[in-house]
Every structure is written in structure tokens, then in C-alpha cells.
Amino acid sequence: MKSARPYVPLPGVRPAAAPAFPQDRRRQLLVWWREIDRGLLALVLLLMVVGTIAVYAASPASAGRLSTAETTLGEHHFFWLHLRWQALGLVVLFATALLPLDRARRGAILLGGLMLALLVLVPLVGVERNGATRWLNLGLTFQPSEFLKPAYAVVLAWILSWKLRDPSLPVIGVTGALLGLIVMLLMLQPNLGEAILFVACWFVLVLLAGLPIRNIAIFTGIGFAALALAYAFYDNARNRIDAFLGGGTAYDQVDLAKRTLLGGGWTGTGLGLGNQKMRLPEAHTDYIFSVIGEEFGLLVCAVLALLYLAIVLRVLVRLVEEDRLFIILAATGLIALFGGQAFINILMNLQLFPSKGMTLPLVSYGGSSTIAQCFTIGLLLAITRRNPFLSREAFDFGAALDTELGREAAPKERRR
């Protein structure tokens, strides 16, 4: 029996590429499930369940206030809409979490460019609500700044990580110019609350990336000067800051929020039994934390605050042994935006912060807000994926800073 002759390609003719071995989809999902932060995912899903119950409790108050002679909204109108937005948000969350790191970064950068372009259009052709023009109607009404926030954190981390390749690059100046453009566009809406979040995210990341100590006072002074200008020329901000410092007036929205929050005592009146919420404006969005306080009690409010704190700490603890600067900066920026918005909203309901049109992440009702926050969590899960069987060496910030300043870092014992 003759053996088969080996294949010898003709000169100048390349052999056909062998077909790639198709990986089993189920195996890919098992690998993904093993590598993501399942603890973070569980905490976020628990938070969304809390949000569903809270919107159910707040929906009758908002539906009654927003009903008109022509249109009567059902008691649970916002609850059913919230379920749809949550379902769509979960699709976005898991679709984003399945992305490899490179695709997640590139997608966030492209999204950031698109949302920045749309943010330019908002003051020109945007939709006005409650005296602010923050939304665009392109067949579907949405708020570009909500989607810009997670993309901005990734773009900021990407630019700041350039300094590892070339310490001479002016990354602080580039990111500062980008921040200034975004803040200017937000103030044209006007939207001081979102502007504060963007500034806080930038400040946290440039500090983490090695901002020289001597410059911290300069940027802090610029921040206070910008806040003073907002107080002088932004009537809405001045009125809210004055109301906050002066204690407000009886039965304004801040006073109503406090009455609602304390109306249920420590254990609450029970689901659907609250009365103070019926007078509260934006009960299903900005002041849903007060509704939770009335119907479920101050103890549940404390547990909810601890749940947000647990999510923030979960991400930060996972980053302790991370060895890539981009991942550290991107994840820190994302969780700073998420946690910062949550605690500003909680402090606002406690009368410890001036009133802002800012939702409670994944708890308040909202279309753009819910989808954008789910996208944020999806990015966090995608960026922080890692093989649990591979050991990592924590990123050495001291050595990186010494390299940037042109000094040799002292040798350190590497930790396994």
C-alpha cells in the first residue's frame, strides 16, 4: 500500500489557511463566569431588586402628581416602565460584561466621542424639562451626559496611562482641556450636578496617576473659583445653595423630602402605606431615598447606604493586586462616578447637600439613567476580569512616579 504524497504548494501559491477550531460557546461562558467578579454582580442585582420595590412604592405619588385632565396615569405606571428599562439595562450590562478588555476600551472611547458630539447639540436642539435643557429627542428621548460619564472615565484612564510609555506627554493638560470642554457644555444646559461629578472623577484619577502635590492646591483653588462663578451667574445653583445654607422654607421640596424620610421612623409605615410621599415632587427619581425611609424605615435606609459602600469597596479591593495602570484608573473612575452619584443623592435627601437633579443609581426610575448605570457596571465587570488561577503583582505607583520624574526607583521585593 502506497503512502499518500505530501502536499507541496507551487511556487508563489500559498496553501489555504486551516479553518480555526470553533470554540464551544458554553465553554466560553464558563470561562467568563469564572473570571468576572461574581460578588460585585450579586451586589448589583440585589440593588436592582431594591430599586424595583422602591419604584413600586413611589409610583403612585408621581403618577398622581403628573396626571392631567387629559391624561390619567395608572398608580403603577412608572413601576411597569421601570421593569422594561431594567430588562433592557440587564441586556446592556451582560452584553458589555462579555466584551474582552480591548473591545470594551475601544467601544467606550467611540461612545465617548459620539456622546460628546451630541452634548454639543443639546443646548441647540435639546428638549427642555423643569427649566433645564439636558435631553435630546432622536426618536427616543435620552440624556447624552448620562452615557458620557462611563465613557469619560475610560477615556480619561486611557489618556493618563500614556505616561507609562512617554512621561513627557502632557496628559494632565490634555485631560484638563477635555474636562473644561465638558463642564462648559454642561453649564450651558445648565447641569451643575453632573459637572461636579465629572470634575470629581478627573481629580481622583489625576491624583491616582501621580499629580504632583504642589499642583493640588492650584487645582483646588480653580475648583472653588469655578463654584463661586456658578453661584454668581447660575441662578438655579444660587437659589439651591441659599436654600441649603438657610435651611429652606416650609414645604419646599427639601423640607418635604425630610418630612417624608422621617415620616416612617426606624421601621417604616409599610409598603404602600406612606402618606408624606404623596406631596413629594420627583418621588420616583431624585427623592426615592426619602420614600424608602417613610415606607421601610431609617434602618433600611442605612442598609441601602451600606450596600452602596459594599459595591465601592468590592471594586477597590479587587484592584489592590491589579498590575495594569489602565485597569486601575478605569475601574476607579467608573466606581467613583457610581458611588459619588449615590452618596450625593443620599446626602441631598438628608439635607446635607444642596438639592440636585440627580438620581439614585439603579434604584431610582429612569430610562437614560438605568441604561447608563447598567453600562457602567458592565464595563466594570469587563475591565476587572481576570483568571483566578494566575497570580499578579500589584502595580507599583511609587516606581511609576519616580520614572515620570526621571529618578530611579529603589528596588522593591516583588510580591507574589
N, C-alpha and C positions, 0 to 999 in steps of 0.2 A: 504494500500500500504506500503510495507516494504522499509525502507531506506537502501541505499547501505552501505555495511560493509566497514569500513575504512581499508586502506591498511596498513598491519603490516609486515615489512620485516622480513625474517627468520634470526636467529642468524648468524652473520658473513657475511651476504649478504647486500651490500649497495644498496640503491634504485638508479635507473637510474637518472642521472642529468637532470634537466629540461632544455629543449632547450633554449638557450639565445634568448631574444627577438630581432629580427632583426631591427636595427635602419634604418630609412628611409634615403637613400643616399642623397636625396635632402635636408633633414633637416640638415645632417652633413655639407653639403656645405654651407648652410645658416649660420650655427654657425661659420664655418671657415671664411666666408666672413665678419661676424660681428666682429670677434676677430683680424684679421690681420690689419696691418697699410695700409689702402687703400690710404692714402695720399702719402706714400712712393711708393707704387705700381704705382700710377698715374704719379709721377715724373719720375720713371724709364722707364715706357712705353713711355713717352714724349721724354726722352733722346734717346731711341732706334729709334724713328721716326726721330729725328735729325740725328742720325748716318746713317740711310738708305739714307737720302737725301745727306749727306756728301760723302758717299761712291759712290753714283751715280755721284757726281761731280768729284771725284778724280779718278774714274776707268779709264777713257780714258788715263790719264797721265801714270798710272802704266802699263796699258795694252800695250801702245806703247813702253815703256822702256823695258818691259820684253818679248816682241815678238822677235822671232829669225827667221832666214832664213827658218828653218824647220817648225816652229810653229808660226802662227799669231793669237794673241788673239783678240777677238772682243772688241770693245770700252767699252762695259758694262759687260765684263767677270767677273770682281770682284764684280760688283753690284749683278748679279744673284747668284753668290756663296754666297755673304753676306746674301741675303734673305733666302737661305737654312739654313745657320748657325744660323740666327736669329730665324727661325721657330723651329729648334732643341733646341736652347737656351731657348725659351719660354716654351717648354715642360719640360725641366730640371728645370726651375725656378718654375713653378707651381707644378710640382711633388715634389720638395723639400719643397716648402712652405706648402704643405698639410701634411707633416710629423709632428707627435707630437714631443714635445721637446726632450724626451728621445731618440727617434729613430733618430732624427736629430743629436744629440750629438754623439751617438754610430756610426752612419754612417760616420760622419766626422772624428771620431777617426780612424775607419777602413780604410777610404780613405787616411788619412794622413800616416798611416803605409805603405800602398801599394805604394803611390807616393814617399815616402822616399826610399823604396827599389828600385823603378825604377830610382830614381835620382842617385843612386849608379851606375846603368848600363849606364847612359848617357855618361860619359867620355870614356867608354869602347867600346860600340857598337852604340853610337848615330850618328845622321845624322848631317853633317856639312853644315852650311849656313852662308855666309858672314864672314867666319873666326871664327865662334863660333859653338860649338857642344852642342846644347840645346834640340834637338828633338830626339824622339825615333820613329822608324817605326815598329809597331807591326801589320801590315796590314793596319793601319791608322796612319799617322804621327801626333804626338801631342807633347806638351811640358809639362813634368811632373811638373815642378816648378809652372806653372800656376794653376794647381789643388791642389798643396801642400799649396799654400798661404791661401785659406779659411779654409782648414782643420787644418793648423798650428795655426790659430787664435783660433779655437775652442779647440784644444788640449792644447794650452797654457793657455786658460781661465780655462779649466778643472783642470789642474795641480795646478795653482795658487789658485784655490778655495779650495784646500785641507787644506789650512792653517786654515780654519774655524773649521775643525774637530780636527786638531792637529797642533798648532802653531809652534811646534818644528821641523816639517818636513822641509827639506832643499829645498823648492820649487824653490827658486831663483837659486840655484846651478843646480838643475835638468833641469830647463828651459834654463839656460845659456849653459849647456853642449849640449842640443839639438840644440840650436841656433848655437853654434860653429860647430857642425857637418854639419848642413845645409849650412852655409856660406862656409865652406871648399869645399863641393861638388859643390856649385855654382861657386866658383872661379876656379875650375878645368875645367869649360866649355869653356871660362870664362863668367860670368854674374854678373858684379858688380852692375848693376841697381837693379836686383831682391834681391841681398844680402843686399843692403841698405834698401829696403822695409821690409825685414824680421827683420833686426836689429831695425828699427824704430818701428815696431809693438811690438816687445819684450820690448823695452824701455818704450813705452806708457803704456803697461799693467802692468809691474812691478812697475812703478810709481803709477798707479791707485790702485794696490793691496797693496801698503804700503811699498815700498822700502825705507829704512832709508836714510835720507838726506845725511848723511856722505858718503854713498856709491855712490851717484850720480856723484860726481866728479871723483871717481875711474873709473866707467864705461864710463864716458865721455872721460877720458884720454885714456882708452883702445880703444874706437871707433876712436879717432883721430890717435892713433898709427897704428891701422889696416888700416886706409885710407892712411897713409903715406907709409905703406908696399905695399899696392896696387899700389900706384903711382910709387914706386921704382921698383917693379918686374912685373907689369902688363902693357905691352907696350900700349895696346889699351886705357886703362884708362889714362895713362900718356899723350898720344897724344891728347885725347879729353879734358883733363883738361888744357893742354898747349894751345890748340886752343881756349878754353873758356876764359882763362885769357889773352891771347894775342890778342883776337878779331877775330881770324880765318884769313883765306885768302879769296881773292875774288873768288866767285863762288864755294866755298866748300859747303857741304850740310847745314851747319849752316847759311852761308851767303845767300844761295838760299832760305832757309826757311824764313829768314827775308824779303827778297825781295818779296817773294810770299805773306806773311802775310800782308805787307803794300801795295801791288800792287793794292788792290781794294779800298783803302781809307776807309772812315767811312761807306759807304753804299754798297760797293762791285760792281763788274762788272756785276753780274747777273749769274744765273745758266748756266753752260756750256760755259761761255764766257771768262774764265780766260786763260791767256797765260803763266804766270810765272810758273804755276803748271806743265807744260809740261817738264820742266827741273829739276823738284824736285824729288830726289830719295825717294822711300818709301812714295809716296804721299798719298796712301790709308791706311797707317798704322801709322808710327811714326810721320809723318808731316801732318796729315789730318787737324789739327787745323789751319795750315797756308793756306791750300786750302779753308777752311771755311772763313778765313779772306779775301782772294782775291775775292771770288765769292759772299759772302754775307755781307762782311764789318766788320770793327772792332766793331761796335755796337752789331752785332750778336755774335761775339766772347765774348764780355763782358756778354751778356745774358747767353751764354753757361757756362761760368765760374760761374755765379750766380746760374745756375741750379745745378751744382755740389755742390756748397756751401749749397744750399737748401736741397739737399739729405742728406748731412752730418749733418746739423743742425736738420733735421727732426728726424733722428735716435737718436741723443744725447738728444733732448728734450723729446722724448718718454721714455728715460731711467732715467729721473730725479726722477720719483716716483717708479722706479723698486725696489723690495725688495730682489732679489736674486743676490748674488755676481757673480755667474757663468754667468748669463744672461747679467749683466752689462759688465763684462770683454769680453765675446764672441762677443757681438754686437759692443762694442767699437773697438775691434781688427779688426773685419770684415770691419767696416766703415773706420777705419784708413788705411787699405790696399787699399780699393777702392778709397777713397778721396786722399790719398797720391800719388797713381799712376797717378790719373787725374791731380793733380797740378804739379807734376814733369814734366809730358808731356807738359802741358801748359807753364811752365817756360822754358822748353827746347826750345819750338818754339819761345819764346820771348827773347832768348839768355840770360836768367837769370839763367840757369843751364847747366852744360856740357851735350853734346849730349849723349843720351842713347837709346838703342833699346827697347823702352817701348811704348806700345800702349795707346791710349786714351780710357778708359773703356766704352764699349757699343756704342762707336762712330766709332772707327777705324775698318777696316776689320780685320777679324781673325777667325780662327777655334777654337783653344785651348783657346784663349783669350776670345772670345764671350761666349763659353760654361762655362768657369770657372767663368766669371763675373756674368753670369745668376745664376750659382750655389751659388755664394756669396750672391746675392740678395735674392734667395730662402731661404738660411739659415737665413738671417736677418729677413725675414718675419716669418719663423717658430719659431725662438728663441724669437722674441718680441711679439708673440701672447698673448693676454690677454682679459679677459672678461671685457667689458667696464662698466658693472654694479657692479663690485666688486672694492671697494676702497683698496688701497695699502699704505703701509708705506715705505717711502724711506729707502734704505739701509744706515745704519749708519757707514760710513767709519772710523770716529773717534773712535767709540766704538770698532770696529774690530781691529784697530791698537793698542788701549790700551790693548785689550785682548791678542794680539800677544806679546806685550812687558811685559805682566804679571802685568798690572796695572788695577785697577778698573775704569771703565768708569763712569764719572759723569752722574747721571740720567738726562735724557732729556725728555721734553714733547713730546710725540708721536703725529705726525701729521696725521690727518685723510684724 
